[in-house]
């Protein structure tokens, strides 16, 4: 056995969230396109120089779908649109967006290495606060913006293209003063590279150098789709969503759709699967086996918990080599035997998170030395052994110099020369060395701490699960009725639900991770669910408009409410003091002066006495002119009881206000006419708490909107809501103490 090679299975997982906004039909973020020109092609193409290196590439179906939307359907993203827009035509809002977002990459390896790009960053400033962006906006010339548009898109290209492509070499050498024509050609080149990805994978599959595997279609956490209660096995005290989610039929659909799409793209069904985030349970494994998948991969901690063993890995990795880890196992499910391999957590994480900080040659030497120690330790045991190195195939490389190409080249060169090691495709190894040891009980968990805490248990995660469950129940009810809904629309609605079941939304909810763009993920997640209601001709419940992110929900006022108020409802500011203690929200103060738009509402005031909620709206259009005709001001109460107060000014000096509630069929009906309302210079109104059906200490959440007919012109706050507790007589005393 000492002369047998140690088999090594690299599995690179390629995945991005589903960025298509169903309301705009545009990709909200550019990361599929940009990682497409930096990672997906070259991670396979580099193997052409190392024919003895065999690997497994896991491609999530929804990632492939997004790539093909760019290449075959002409899809675009907001960043691409603002790249292609002539720099001379950029609006102030365009410029602020570009200054905020076109430095979104790894600075050390992707920005500082280019002098002109670094100059642009220094001109903008390292801290993109609103006021700093506004100052930079005034300092940047048209050519500065054009150069920034080019550099953001140019720097993402992989070195394989920067070293060989004539256009990229020309732009890199030129460095500045780019033209609009050059910028357009650069984006065309990006699409050409995206078109190269799938053919390269197919070619390398035909050469039998790579195996391509799959994940559930929209990357959901399968065990949680099957039953959210499974999360309590690893964490018994975990707080779960209010609504139990148990829909293994959705998990089955996500698996079967993945297998079918993989066969459509690559011509053969996948043999293997990396379940999203390495998440497994016995119930989900049955569904995977039932779809014809022959093997799956997950993490070593799942193996340890399943076998109830300790893998005896020392902190340095030098002692107690876990021999049990380096072999495949099997389980009998759905009348079929499904094989399992388990990720070497330490080696995988060294590549993913540690070696990027090292000199590439020293990092490779360290990895090779560790593999030699493993081979020596397992050589005393019978049989062949497999080391499974499984990690993200895209996000790690921007933290390496030269996009990780030096590290991978050194690594593949060493492995090609080392007779002690043999790299393998997983299916090839399992065919030659089928597992001999069965697992009787599979512990449910993911690759992160053998539990599901990243995706469930936090307040924001649980709220997301409850929204998905609520929407799914609505969708099932609508499908049963099928009133005026054709099959294509119903299928489209289900598609959006499956998207919302993906793991990526809850990855960013909660406290564990922060993308810097969490509010965009929040909005995109809710847009999928809102889209379901829109498809079926229904208005979504008001709370679907409220962010799930805790810090985004409750709006920050320009000035806090400090005392009871008692304004005269006459449509004018009777005295300086009558609204002085009120809570004040100034839309113009949000994001700085240059963010200000020509909104209708210029100020929102609210306060109360013991019996009434008082609202004041200041506007930029004259309330005594015909410009106000057709405008509806709406106070939308979200909690504790949904209702809506509509204020109409059909003609100067005339105003009406009515309160509406929603019936079970989703229609609004009037329940109350509010008499205490006036509009002259300002709009003022008193709404009795009894009309709102609220009691003391209940939290009231509301938003203010402006409509013209059914079209919402503006909403304040733009995300979140205003909030107050119905007061008691002690309100002022409590506020004084605070």
C-alpha positions in Angstrom: 0.0 0.0 0.0 2.9 2.4 0.5 3.4 2.7 -3.2 -0.2 3.4 -4.0 -1.0 7.0 -4.9 -3.2 9.2 -2.7 -6.2 10.1 -4.7 -7.3 13.8 -4.6 -10.7 15.0 -5.7 -10.9 18.8 -6.3 -14.5 19.9 -6.5 -14.9 23.6 -7.4 -18.4 24.9 -6.7 -19.6 27.7 -9.1 -22.6 29.6 -7.9 -24.1 33.1 -7.8 -27.5 34.3 -6.4 -30.3 34.8 -8.9 -30.1 38.5 -9.6 -33.0 39.0 -12.1 -35.5 41.4 -10.8 -39.0 40.2 -11.8 -40.4 43.7 -11.7 -37.9 45.3 -14.0 -36.8 42.1 -15.8 -33.2 43.3 -15.4 -30.3 41.9 -13.4 -29.8 44.0 -10.3 -26.2 43.2 -9.8 -23.4 42.4 -12.2 -21.6 39.5 -10.5 -22.5 36.7 -12.9 -21.1 38.8 -15.8 -18.0 39.8 -13.9 -17.2 36.5 -12.4 -17.9 35.0 -15.8 -15.0 36.9 -17.4 -12.7 36.3 -14.3 -13.4 32.7 -13.1 -15.8 30.4 -14.8 -13.9 30.0 -18.1 -10.3 30.0 -16.9 -10.8 27.6 -14.0 -11.4 24.9 -16.6 -9.3 26.3 -19.5 -6.1 26.3 -17.3 -6.3 22.5 -17.2 -5.5 22.3 -20.9 -1.9 23.0 -19.9 -2.0 20.1 -17.3 -3.6 17.1 -19.0 -2.9 14.7 -16.1 -5.0 16.9 -13.7 -8.6 15.7 -13.4 -11.2 17.7 -11.5 -14.9 18.0 -10.8 -16.8 21.3 -11.4 -20.1 21.9 -9.8 -22.3 24.3 -11.8 -25.6 25.5 -10.2 -28.3 25.5 -12.9 -29.5 29.0 -12.1 -26.0 30.3 -12.7 -25.9 28.6 -16.1 -29.3 30.1 -16.8 -28.1 33.6 -16.0 -25.0 33.3 -18.1 -27.1 32.2 -21.1 -29.5 35.1 -20.5 -26.5 37.4 -21.1 -25.2 35.5 -24.2 -28.4 34.3 -25.9 -31.2 36.7 -24.7 -29.4 40.1 -24.6 -29.9 40.5 -20.9 -28.2 43.4 -19.1 -27.7 44.6 -15.6 -27.8 48.1 -14.1 -24.0 48.3 -14.0 -23.8 47.4 -17.6 -26.4 50.0 -18.6 -24.4 52.7 -16.7 -21.2 51.5 -18.3 -22.6 51.8 -21.8 -24.2 55.2 -21.2 -22.0 57.9 -22.7 -20.1 59.6 -20.0 -21.3 63.0 -21.3 -24.9 62.0 -20.8 -24.7 60.8 -17.2 -27.1 62.4 -14.8 -26.2 63.4 -11.3 -27.9 60.2 -10.0 -25.9 58.1 -12.5 -22.7 59.7 -11.4 -23.4 59.1 -7.8 -24.2 55.4 -8.5 -21.0 55.0 -10.4 -18.9 56.6 -7.7 -20.5 54.4 -5.1 -20.3 51.1 -7.0 -17.6 51.1 -9.6 -14.9 50.5 -7.0 -16.6 47.3 -5.8 -13.8 44.9 -6.1 -10.7 43.7 -4.2 -8.5 46.8 -4.0 -5.1 45.3 -3.4 -5.1 42.9 -6.3 -7.6 44.4 -8.7 -7.3 48.2 -8.3 -4.1 49.4 -6.7 -2.1 47.5 -9.4 -3.4 50.0 -12.0 -2.2 53.6 -11.4 -5.0 55.4 -13.2 -7.7 53.3 -11.3 -6.0 54.1 -8.0 -5.9 57.8 -8.9 -9.6 57.7 -9.5 -10.2 56.1 -6.2 -8.1 58.7 -4.4 -9.9 61.5 -6.2 -13.3 60.0 -5.1 -12.0 59.3 -1.5 -11.7 56.0 0.4 -14.9 56.5 2.4 -18.0 56.7 0.1 -20.2 58.8 2.4 -23.0 60.8 0.7 -21.3 64.1 1.2 -18.0 62.8 0.0 -19.6 61.4 -3.1 -21.3 64.7 -3.9 -18.0 66.5 -3.6 -16.4 63.9 -5.9 -19.2 64.2 -8.3 -18.3 67.9 -8.8 -14.6 67.2 -9.1 -14.8 64.3 -11.6 -14.6 65.4 -15.3 -16.4 63.6 -18.1 -13.2 61.8 -19.0 -12.8 60.7 -15.4 -16.2 59.0 -15.5 -15.4 57.5 -18.8 -12.1 56.1 -17.5 -13.8 54.8 -14.4 -16.5 53.0 -16.5 -13.7 51.3 -18.5 -11.5 50.4 -15.5 -14.3 48.8 -13.5 -15.0 46.4 -16.4 -11.4 46.0 -17.5 -10.0 45.0 -14.1 -12.3 42.0 -13.7 -10.9 40.1 -16.7 -8.8 37.1 -15.9 -5.1 37.3 -16.5 -5.5 34.7 -19.3 -7.3 37.4 -21.3 -5.2 40.4 -20.2 -2.1 38.6 -21.4 -3.4 37.4 -24.8 -6.3 39.6 -26.0 -5.3 42.5 -28.2 -8.0 44.8 -27.1 -7.4 44.3 -23.4 -3.6 44.6 -23.9 -4.2 47.9 -25.7 -6.4 49.3 -23.0 -4.1 48.2 -20.2 -1.2 49.9 -22.0 -3.1 53.0 -22.7 -4.3 53.3 -19.1 -6.4 56.5 -19.5 -8.3 58.8 -21.9 -10.4 56.0 -23.2 -12.9 56.5 -25.9 -16.6 55.6 -26.0 -15.8 53.3 -28.9 -13.2 51.4 -26.8 -15.7 51.1 -23.9 -18.3 49.6 -26.2 -15.8 47.1 -27.6 -14.8 46.1 -24.0 -18.4 45.2 -23.1 -18.7 43.2 -26.4 -15.6 41.3 -25.4 -17.2 40.4 -22.0 -20.1 38.8 -23.8 -17.8 36.9 -26.1 -16.0 35.5 -23.1 -19.3 34.5 -21.5 -20.1 32.6 -24.7 -16.9 30.6 -24.3 -17.7 29.1 -20.9 -20.2 26.2 -21.7 -18.3 25.1 -24.8 -15.1 24.9 -22.8 -16.8 22.7 -20.2 -18.2 20.4 -22.8 -14.8 20.1 -24.5 -13.1 19.2 -21.3 -15.8 16.7 -20.4 -15.3 15.0 -23.8 -11.6 14.8 -23.0 -12.6 13.1 -19.7 -10.5 15.7 -17.8 -13.4 17.2 -15.9 -16.7 16.0 -14.5 -19.5 18.5 -14.2 -22.0 18.1 -11.4 -25.0 20.0 -10.3 -26.9 21.5 -7.3 -30.6 22.0 -6.7 -31.8 24.5 -9.3 -32.1 27.7 -7.3 -29.7 26.6 -4.6 -32.2 26.0 -1.8 -31.3 24.4 1.6 -33.0 21.1 0.8 -33.4 19.8 4.4 -35.2 23.0 5.4 -37.5 22.8 2.4 -38.4 19.3 3.5 -39.0 20.3 7.1 -37.8 23.4 9.0 -38.0 21.5 12.3 -34.9 19.6 11.3 -32.8 22.6 12.3 -33.5 21.7 15.9 -31.6 18.5 15.8 -28.2 20.2 15.8 -29.5 23.2 17.8 -32.4 22.1 20.1 -33.0 25.6 21.5 -33.2 27.3 18.1 -36.1 29.8 17.6 -37.9 28.8 14.4 -40.3 30.7 12.1 -43.9 31.2 13.3 -45.1 29.1 10.4 -43.8 25.5 10.0 -42.5 24.9 6.4 -42.7 21.3 5.3 -42.7 20.9 1.5 -40.5 18.1 0.3 -42.4 18.3 -3.0 -40.6 21.7 -3.6 -37.2 20.1 -2.8 -38.1 17.3 -5.2 -38.9 19.8 -7.9 -35.7 21.8 -7.4 -33.6 18.5 -7.7 -35.5 17.1 -10.7 -35.3 20.5 -12.5 -31.6 20.6 -11.9 -31.0 17.1 -13.3 -33.2 17.9 -16.4 -31.5 21.2 -17.1 -28.0 19.7 -16.7 -28.9 17.1 -19.3 -30.3 19.7 -21.6 -27.1 21.8 -21.4 -24.4 19.1 -21.3 -26.1 16.2 -23.1 -25.9 13.8 -20.1 -27.5 13.7 -16.7 -25.2 14.5 -13.8 -23.9 11.7 -11.7 -23.0 13.8 -8.7 -24.4 16.7 -6.7 -23.1 19.2 -4.2 -26.3 19.9 -2.2 -26.5 23.6 -1.6 -24.1 24.6 1.1 -23.3 20.8 1.6 -26.7 20.6 3.4 -28.1 17.1 3.9 -30.7 15.2 5.8 -32.0 11.7 5.3 -35.3 13.0 3.8 -33.5 15.2 1.3 -31.0 12.3 0.5 -34.0 10.1 -0.5 -35.2 12.8 -2.9 -31.7 13.1 -4.4 -31.3 9.4 -4.8 -34.8 9.2 -6.4 -33.7 11.6 -9.1 -30.9 9.3 -10.2 -28.0 11.0 -8.6 -25.2 8.5 -7.8 -23.2 10.5 -5.3 -23.2 13.6 -3.2 -20.5 15.5 -1.3 -20.8 17.2 2.1 -18.6 18.2 5.0 -16.4 16.2 7.4 -18.3 17.4 10.4 -21.4 15.7 9.0 -19.4 12.4 8.8 -18.2 12.8 12.4 -21.7 13.5 13.7 -23.2 10.7 11.7 -20.7 8.1 12.8 -20.5 9.6 16.3 -16.7 9.8 16.2 -14.1 12.4 16.7 -11.7 12.9 13.7 -8.8 13.7 16.1 -7.5 16.6 14.1 -5.0 18.7 16.0 -4.9 22.5 15.7 -1.8 22.3 13.6 -3.1 19.4 11.5 0.1 17.5 12.4 -1.3 14.9 14.7 -4.2 12.4 14.6 -4.7 12.3 10.8 -8.4 11.4 10.5 -8.2 8.2 8.4 -11.9 7.7 8.5 -12.4 10.9 6.5 -10.5 9.7 3.4 -12.8 7.1 2.1 -16.3 7.1 0.5 -19.5 5.8 2.3 -22.9 4.8 1.1 -26.5 4.9 2.2 -29.5 2.9 0.9 -32.2 5.3 -0.2 -35.2 5.0 -2.6 -34.1 1.4 -3.3 -30.8 2.7 -4.6 -27.3 3.0 -3.1 -26.0 6.6 -3.1 -22.4 7.2 -2.4 -21.0 10.1 -0.2 -17.7 11.8 0.0 -16.7 14.2 2.7 -14.9 17.4 2.4 -11.5 17.9 4.1 -12.5 21.0 6.0 -8.9 22.1 6.8 -7.3 21.7 3.4 -10.4 23.3 1.7 -10.4 26.3 4.0 -6.6 26.8 3.7 -7.1 27.3 -0.1 -10.3 29.3 0.4 -9.2 31.7 3.2 -5.6 31.4 4.2 -3.2 30.7 1.3 -4.2 34.0 -0.5 -2.0 35.8 2.1 1.0 33.7 1.4 3.6 33.6 -1.3 2.1 31.3 -3.9 5.1 28.9 -4.0 5.2 28.6 -0.3 1.5 28.0 -0.1 1.7 25.2 -2.7 4.7 23.7 -0.8 2.7 23.7 2.4 -0.3 22.0 0.8 1.9 19.3 -0.9 3.6 18.7 2.5 0.2 18.2 4.2 -0.9 15.8 1.4 2.3 13.8 1.9 1.6 13.5 5.7 -1.9 12.3 5.0 -0.6 9.7 2.5 1.9 8.5 5.0 -0.6 8.3 7.8 -3.3 6.4 5.8 -0.8 4.0 4.1 -0.9 1.7 7.1 -4.6 1.1 6.5 -5.9 -1.2 3.8 -7.5 0.1 0.6 -7.2 3.2 -1.4 -7.9 6.6 0.0 -9.5 9.8 -1.3 -8.9 13.4 -0.1 -11.8 15.6 -1.1 -10.9 19.3 -1.4 -14.2 21.2 -2.0 -14.6 24.9 -2.0 -16.0 27.9 -3.9 -14.5 28.1 -7.3 -14.8 31.9 -7.8 -14.7 34.2 -4.8 -11.4 33.2 -3.3 -9.2 34.1 -6.3 -9.6 37.9 -6.1 -7.7 37.7 -2.8 -4.8 36.0 -4.5 -2.2 37.9 -6.5 -2.7 37.5 -10.3 -6.2 36.1 -9.6 -4.8 32.9 -8.2 -3.3 31.9 -11.5 0.2 31.6 -10.0 -1.0 29.5 -7.1 -3.0 27.1 -9.4 -0.2 26.8 -11.9 2.4 25.9 -9.3 -0.1 23.5 -7.7 -1.0 21.7 -10.9 2.6 21.5 -12.0 3.6 19.9 -8.7 0.7 17.5 -8.7 1.5 16.5 -12.3 5.0 15.5 -11.4 4.3 13.8 -8.0 3.8 10.1 -8.4 2.5 10.0 -4.9 -0.7 11.7 -5.9 -3.4 11.2 -8.5 -6.1 13.7 -9.1 -9.4 12.1 -10.1 -12.9 12.9 -11.1 -15.2 11.8 -8.3 -17.3 9.5 -10.5 -14.2 7.8 -11.9 -12.9 7.1 -8.4 -16.2 5.7 -7.1 -16.5 3.5 -10.1 -13.1 2.0 -9.5 -13.3 2.1 -5.7 -17.0 1.7 -4.7 -17.7 2.5 -1.0 -17.7 -0.5 1.3 -18.9 1.2 4.5 -22.5 2.2 5.0 -23.9 5.0 7.1 -27.0 4.0 9.1 -27.9 7.5 10.3 -27.1 10.7 8.4 -26.8 13.8 10.7 -28.7 16.8 9.3 -26.5 19.9 8.8 -24.4 22.0 6.4 -20.7 22.5 5.8 -20.9 25.4 8.3 -20.7 24.0 11.9 -22.9 21.0 10.9 -26.1 23.0 11.4 -28.4 25.4 9.5 -28.1 28.5 11.7 -26.9 30.7 8.9 -30.3 30.3 7.2 -32.8 30.0 10.0 -33.2 31.1 13.6 -32.4 34.8 13.4 -35.3 37.2 13.4 -34.7 38.3 9.8 -34.2 34.7 8.6 -37.4 33.6 10.3 -39.4 36.5 8.8 -38.2 35.5 5.3 -39.3 31.9 5.8 -42.7 33.2 7.1 -43.1 35.3 3.9 -42.3 32.4 1.7 -44.8 30.2 3.5 -47.5 32.9 3.4 -46.9 33.4 -0.3 -46.8 29.7 -1.0 -50.2 29.2 0.8 -51.7 32.0 -1.3 -50.3 30.5 -4.5 -51.7 27.0 -3.7 -55.1 28.6 -2.9 -55.0 30.5 -6.2 -54.1 27.4 -8.1 -57.1 25.5 -6.7 -59.4 28.3 -7.9 -57.6 29.0 -11.1 -60.0 31.9 -11.7 -58.9 33.6 -15.0 -55.3 32.3 -14.6 -53.8 30.5 -17.5 -51.2 27.7 -17.0 -48.2 29.9 -18.2 -48.9 32.5 -15.6 -49.3 29.9 -12.9 -46.0 28.3 -13.9 -44.3 31.7 -13.8 -45.7 32.3 -10.3 -44.3 29.0 -9.1 -40.9 29.8 -10.7 -40.7 32.9 -8.6 -41.5 30.9 -5.5 -38.7 28.5 -6.2 -36.3 31.4 -6.7 -37.4 32.8 -3.3 -36.6 29.4 -1.7 -32.9 29.8 -2.7 -30.4 29.9 0.1 -28.7 33.2 -0.8 -31.4 35.5 0.7 -31.0 34.2 4.2 -27.2 34.0 3.8 -27.3 37.8 4.0 -30.1 38.1 6.5 -29.1 37.9 10.1 -25.9 38.9 11.8 -23.4 36.4 10.3 -22.7 38.0 6.9 -22.8 41.5 5.4 -22.4 42.1 1.6 -22.5 45.9 1.8 -25.5 45.5 -0.4 -27.9 43.6 2.0 -30.7 46.0 1.3 -30.6 45.1 -2.4 -30.8 41.4 -1.6 -33.7 42.1 0.8 -35.5 44.1 -1.9 -34.8 41.5 -4.6 -36.1 38.7 -2.4 -39.3 40.5 -1.6 -39.7 41.4 -5.3 -39.9 37.7 -6.2 -42.8 37.2 -3.8 -44.5 40.5 -4.8 -44.2 39.3 -8.4 -46.3 36.2 -7.6 -49.2 38.4 -6.5 -48.8 40.7 -9.5 -48.8 37.7 -11.9 -52.1 36.5 -10.3 -53.7 39.9 -10.5 -53.6 40.6 -6.8 -52.0 43.3 -4.7 -49.5 41.9 -2.2 -50.2 42.5 1.5 -48.7 45.8 2.7 -46.0 44.2 4.9 -44.3 42.8 1.8 -43.1 46.3 1.1 -41.3 46.4 4.5 -37.7 45.5 4.6 -36.7 42.3 6.5 -33.4 43.9 7.6 -33.9 45.1 11.1 -31.9 48.3 10.7 -33.8 49.2 7.5 -37.3 48.7 8.9 -37.9 51.5 11.2 -37.3 54.9 9.6 -34.9 57.3 11.2 -36.6 60.6 11.7 -35.0 64.0 11.1 -36.4 65.0 14.5 -37.9 62.7 17.1 -41.3 63.1 18.7 -40.8 64.5 22.2 -44.2 65.5 23.6 -48.0 65.6 23.1 -49.2 68.0 20.5 -52.6 69.7 19.9 -52.5 71.5 16.5 -55.4 73.5 15.1 -56.6 71.6 12.0 -56.9 74.6 9.6 -54.4 73.9 6.8 -52.0 76.6 7.9 -49.1 76.8 10.4 -51.1 78.7 13.1 -48.1 79.2 15.3 -44.4 78.2 15.4 -45.0 76.0 18.4 -48.0 73.9 17.4 -45.9 71.2 15.5 -42.6 71.9 17.3 -42.7 68.7 19.5 -43.8 66.5 16.5 -41.7 63.8 14.9 -40.4 65.2 11.6 -39.2 63.4 8.5 -37.5 65.5 5.8 -37.2 63.6 2.4 -34.6 66.1 1.2 -32.3 65.2 4.0 -32.0 61.6 2.9 -28.6 61.0 1.3 -27.6 64.7 0.9 -28.7 67.5 -1.3 -27.7 66.0 -4.7 -29.9 63.0 -3.9 -32.9 65.2 -3.7 -35.6 64.7 -6.4 -38.6 66.8 -7.3 -40.8 65.0 -4.9 -44.3 66.2 -4.2 -44.0 65.8 -0.4 -41.3 68.0 1.2 -42.0 67.3 4.8 -43.9 64.8 7.0 -44.9 65.6 10.6 -46.7 63.4 13.1 -47.7 63.4 16.7 -50.6 62.7 19.0 -52.6 63.4 22.1 -54.4 60.7 24.1 -57.2 60.4 21.5 -55.8 61.2 18.0 -53.0 60.7 15.6 -52.1 64.0 14.0 -50.6 64.1 10.5 -49.1 67.1 8.6 -47.9 67.0 5.0 -45.9 69.8 3.4 -45.9 69.8 -0.3 -43.9 71.4 -3.2 -47.0 72.0 -5.3 -49.6 74.5 -4.4 -52.6 73.1 -2.6 -54.8 75.9 -3.8 -54.0 75.4 -7.5 -55.3 72.9 -10.1 -51.9 71.2 -10.1 -53.1 69.2 -7.1 -56.1 67.8 -9.0 -55.9 64.0 -9.4 -53.3 63.6 -6.6 -54.1 61.2 -3.8 -52.2 61.3 -0.5 -52.4 58.0 1.3 -51.6 57.1 4.9 -51.1 53.4 4.9 -51.4 51.7 8.3 -49.5 48.4 8.2 -49.8 47.4 11.9 -51.5 46.5 14.1 -54.5 46.5 11.7 -54.2 47.1 8.0 -56.1 50.2 6.8 -55.6 53.1 4.5 -56.6 56.8 4.8 -56.9 58.6 1.4 -56.8 62.4 1.2 -58.1 63.9 -2.0 -58.2 67.6 -3.1 -60.5 67.5 -6.1 -60.4 71.2 -6.5 -58.8 74.2 -4.6 -60.2 74.8 -1.1 -62.0 71.4 -1.1 -60.6 68.3 0.6 -61.9 64.9 1.6 -60.4 62.1 3.7 -61.7 58.6 4.1 -60.5 55.5 5.9 -60.6 52.1 4.1 -60.1 48.5 5.1 -59.4 45.5 3.0 -62.0 42.7 2.6 -61.1 39.0 2.4 -61.2 39.2 -1.4 -58.5 41.9 -1.3 -60.7 44.8 -2.2 -60.7 48.1 -0.3 -64.0 49.4 1.1 -64.7 52.7 3.0 -65.5 52.4 6.7 -65.1 56.0 7.9 -65.1 59.6 6.7 -62.6 61.8 8.5 -64.0 65.2 9.1 -61.1 66.8 10.9 -58.9 67.6 7.8 -57.8 70.8 6.1 -55.6 71.8 3.1 -54.5 75.4 2.4 -50.8 75.9 2.8 -50.3 72.5 4.3 -52.4 69.4 4.8 -53.4 68.7 8.4 -55.5 65.9 9.7 -56.6 64.3 13.0 -57.3 60.6 13.0 -59.1 59.2 16.1 -57.4 56.2 17.6 -60.8 54.6 17.9 -61.2 54.8 14.1 -57.9 53.0 13.7 -59.0 50.4 16.2 -55.9 50.6 18.3 -55.4 50.6 22.0 -52.7 52.0 24.3 -49.2 50.6 24.0 -49.9 49.0 20.7 -47.2 49.8 18.1 -48.6 51.6 15.0 -46.6 51.3 11.8 -47.4 53.4 8.8 -46.1 54.8 5.5 -47.0 57.9 3.5 -47.6 57.5 -0.3 -48.6 59.8 -3.2 -50.7 58.3 -6.0 -52.1 59.5 -9.3 -54.9 57.0 -9.9 -53.4 53.6 -9.4 -49.8 54.7 -10.0 -47.7 55.2 -6.9 -45.6 58.4 -7.5 -43.6 58.3 -4.3 -43.4 56.5 -0.9 -42.0 57.8 2.3 -39.9 56.4 3.8 -38.5 54.7 0.7 -37.9 51.6 2.8 -39.3 50.8 6.2 -42.0 52.6 8.0 -42.8 55.2 10.6 -43.6 53.8 14.0 -45.0 54.9 17.4 -46.7 53.3 20.4 -50.2 54.5 21.2 -49.6 56.7 24.2 -50.6 56.5 27.8 -51.0 59.5 30.1 -47.3 59.0 31.2 -45.9 59.5 27.7 -44.5 62.9 28.3 -43.0 62.0 31.7 -41.3 58.9 30.1 -39.9 61.0 27.2 -38.7 63.6 29.7 -36.8 60.9 31.6 -35.3 59.6 28.4 
